[in-house]
Amino acid sequence: MGAPVRDMTLAIWAALAAALVGSAVAGRLGLAGLAPLGRVLRGARSTVLGRSALVICWAWLGWHAFAR
């Protein structure tokens, strides 16, 4: 994997992190009708399907970000 591909990958991860932080701040401030991230995760954890989706997302993130 060359340097340009790595730079693009890091830029995409940075954009995703910025979007997550931005939506969390907007939710905390009540902007754009967004719910705070804690409330969204609490709602997802309240059902079996939501918990399963969170586990799958966490496994995917771990595999792609931390296992390298």
Secondary structure, 3 states (H helix, E strand, C coil): CCHHHHHHHHHHHHHHHHHHHHHHHHHHHCHHHCCCHHHHHHHHHCCHHHHHHHHHHHHHHHHHHHCC
